[in-house]
Amino acid sequence: MIPHYRPAFGQEEIDAVSAVIRSGYIALGEKVRFLEQILTEKIDRRYACAVSSGTAALILALKALQVGSGAEVIIPSYTCAALWHAVTAVGATAIFADIETETFNLEPQSVKSKITPRTKAIIFPHMFGQPGYIKDIIAYGIPVIEDIAQAYGATLDQLPAGHFGIISVISFYATKVIGAGEGGAVLTDSAQLFETLRDQREYDEKDDLSLRQNAKMTDLCAAIAIEQIRKFSSFFARRAELIQHYKKISGIEFQLPLTNSPLKSNNYRCIAIHPQKSAAECISLAETAGARFRHPVYRPLHIYTQSERLPLTEKAWAKQFSIPLFPAMTDAEGDRVVKILERISEK
Ligand SMILES: Cc1ncc(COP(=O)(O)O)c(C=O)c1O
């Protein structure tokens, strides 16, 4: 079975982790500090604070913005459940907005229609590596947390994704663009927010007993993340090659990544639809033929909470499937995926 994703690790990651183990210091140390420095450079932010996961990064970001009980936070429904968990963890209420049908990210007008006096933040994830219209939403004047868990290396008008939010967050979960097992980071240009984030990341050796976390990243994970960042260009190029290969198939509509757009994808996911068939049908056909295609999002979040209908989110979920696409994919696996796409397009 061709998996939906398989990590691309080489001798570099093995050597980097071995060196950390040999050093005798595996907790938060010099590797984490080096990773933070690289992130500020790559994402063009003043400060970076590495943490234990993307979810921890979101929780710390919300807390730093003083989002808590009684607050509303606007998020998409067509996203990872981590967003709902983070908002709920700080005692706020998640309000779902619909997506647009070009980048499949938050639709500015839908977001605007959900703003109330209680709206204290908006979380904007650039889903599937494809940047969306975050700048239009920042213009509403409500603090926007930019979520680049899936979008490291993507750009908007030639500026890196992650450069725009008052706070930006990233995940280094195993299947992400930069996969380190677990981990994440919070980025900002505000010295004050950065101090709060760093203070909240760990509980020990403080002057008071206010509520803090253990959200620290380890040097083991940081060592892997650093090597993965070094390989990003080759990851991007290999994914681009595979996408071009897939796109030879007619009868399938390739929706993401966008081509010739100033919203430039990092090629993380290849999302397609079949004009007649449902996503579930295509996924099942692929499974029978030996490859794991997936819904790009496990389940839209408003379905769980039975909130107001979001027609464009529901339509995207019913139709879109994500095709296996990872830098470690062999040519033989790529050819096999093409054969399976051919079969799906015919039936
Ligand atoms: C858009 C988005 N935000 C946040 C997260 C949460 O990251 P983590 O799994 O590292 O907690 C994920 C997924 O993992 C995600 O896809």
Ligand as a Chemical Component Dictionary entry (heavy atoms), coordinates in Angstrom:
data_LIG
# 
_chem_comp.id                   LIG 
_chem_comp.type                 NON-POLYMER 
_chem_comp.pdbx_formal_charge   0 
_chem_comp.three_letter_code    LIG 
# 
loop_
_chem_comp_atom.comp_id 
_chem_comp_atom.atom_id 
_chem_comp_atom.alt_atom_id 
_chem_comp_atom.type_symbol 
_chem_comp_atom.charge 
_chem_comp_atom.model_Cartn_x 
_chem_comp_atom.model_Cartn_y 
_chem_comp_atom.model_Cartn_z 
_chem_comp_atom.pdbx_ordinal 
LIG C1 C1 C 0 -3.389 23.834 10.444 1  
LIG C2 C2 C 0 -2.907 23.126 11.678 2  
LIG N1 N1 N 0 -2.743 23.815 12.823 3  
LIG C3 C3 C 0 -2.300 23.212 13.942 4  
LIG C4 C4 C 0 -1.993 21.871 13.967 5  
LIG C5 C5 C 0 -1.567 21.243 15.250 6  
LIG O1 O1 O 0 -0.221 20.861 15.249 7  
LIG P1 P1 P 0 0.294  19.686 16.219 8  
LIG O2 O2 O 0 -0.178 18.401 15.670 9  
LIG O3 O3 O 0 1.785  19.836 16.176 10 
LIG O4 O4 O 0 -0.244 19.969 17.576 11 
LIG C6 C6 C 0 -2.144 21.119 12.786 12 
LIG C7 C7 C 0 -1.889 19.681 12.677 13 
LIG O5 O5 O 0 -1.231 18.957 13.146 14 
LIG C8 C8 C 0 -2.606 21.764 11.616 15 
LIG O6 O6 O 0 -2.754 21.092 10.469 16 
# 
loop_
_chem_comp_bond.comp_id 
_chem_comp_bond.atom_id_1 
_chem_comp_bond.atom_id_2 
_chem_comp_bond.value_order 
_chem_comp_bond.pdbx_ordinal 
LIG C1 C2 SING 1  
LIG C2 N1 SING 2  
LIG C2 C8 DOUB 3  
LIG N1 C3 DOUB 4  
LIG C3 C4 SING 5  
LIG C4 C5 SING 6  
LIG C4 C6 DOUB 7  
LIG C5 O1 SING 8  
LIG O1 P1 SING 9  
LIG P1 O2 DOUB 10 
LIG P1 O3 SING 11 
LIG P1 O4 SING 12 
LIG C6 C7 SING 13 
LIG C6 C8 SING 14 
LIG C7 O5 DOUB 15 
LIG C8 O6 SING 16 
# 
